[in-house]
């Protein structure tokens, strides 16, 4: 199942950088997934996984439609 997030054209979206530490075994698995061509980078894979998790938890909709900034 794929999720596509569509933003209004006039909405300015800023992104911040987050860094995480993973063990070597997980890092190798992420490398294999990227090498298989499923994602262009580990960063893209982790963004997708995070969005999927938030959707499954029912949290992303509240975040996207909240009027609070930041």
Secondary structure as a PSIPRED ss2 file (coil, helix, strand):
# PSIPRED VFORMAT (PSIPRED V4.0)

   1 X C   1.000  0.000  0.000
   2 X C   1.000  0.000  0.000
   3 X C   1.000  0.000  0.000
   4 X C   1.000  0.000  0.000
   5 X C   1.000  0.000  0.000
   6 X C   1.000  0.000  0.000
   7 X C   1.000  0.000  0.000
   8 X C   1.000  0.000  0.000
   9 X C   1.000  0.000  0.000
  10 X C   1.000  0.000  0.000
  11 X C   1.000  0.000  0.000
  12 X C   1.000  0.000  0.000
  13 X C   1.000  0.000  0.000
  14 X C   1.000  0.000  0.000
  15 X C   1.000  0.000  0.000
  16 X C   1.000  0.000  0.000
  17 X C   1.000  0.000  0.000
  18 X C   1.000  0.000  0.000
  19 X C   1.000  0.000  0.000
  20 X C   1.000  0.000  0.000
  21 X C   1.000  0.000  0.000
  22 X C   1.000  0.000  0.000
  23 X C   1.000  0.000  0.000
  24 X H   0.000  1.000  0.000
  25 X H   0.000  1.000  0.000
  26 X H   0.000  1.000  0.000
  27 X H   0.000  1.000  0.000
  28 X H   0.000  1.000  0.000
  29 X H   0.000  1.000  0.000
  30 X H   0.000  1.000  0.000
  31 X H   0.000  1.000  0.000
  32 X H   0.000  1.000  0.000
  33 X H   0.000  1.000  0.000
  34 X H   0.000  1.000  0.000
  35 X H   0.000  1.000  0.000
  36 X C   1.000  0.000  0.000
  37 X C   1.000  0.000  0.000
  38 X C   1.000  0.000  0.000
  39 X C   1.000  0.000  0.000
  40 X C   1.000  0.000  0.000
  41 X C   1.000  0.000  0.000
  42 X H   0.000  1.000  0.000
  43 X H   0.000  1.000  0.000
  44 X H   0.000  1.000  0.000
  45 X H   0.000  1.000  0.000
  46 X H   0.000  1.000  0.000
  47 X H   0.000  1.000  0.000
  48 X H   0.000  1.000  0.000
  49 X H   0.000  1.000  0.000
  50 X H   0.000  1.000  0.000
  51 X H   0.000  1.000  0.000
  52 X H   0.000  1.000  0.000
  53 X H   0.000  1.000  0.000
  54 X H   0.000  1.000  0.000
  55 X H   0.000  1.000  0.000
  56 X H   0.000  1.000  0.000
  57 X C   1.000  0.000  0.000
  58 X C   1.000  0.000  0.000
  59 X C   1.000  0.000  0.000
  60 X H   0.000  1.000  0.000
  61 X H   0.000  1.000  0.000
  62 X H   0.000  1.000  0.000
  63 X H   0.000  1.000  0.000
  64 X H   0.000  1.000  0.000
  65 X H   0.000  1.000  0.000
  66 X C   1.000  0.000  0.000
  67 X C   1.000  0.000  0.000
  68 X C   1.000  0.000  0.000
  69 X C   1.000  0.000  0.000
  70 X C   1.000  0.000  0.000
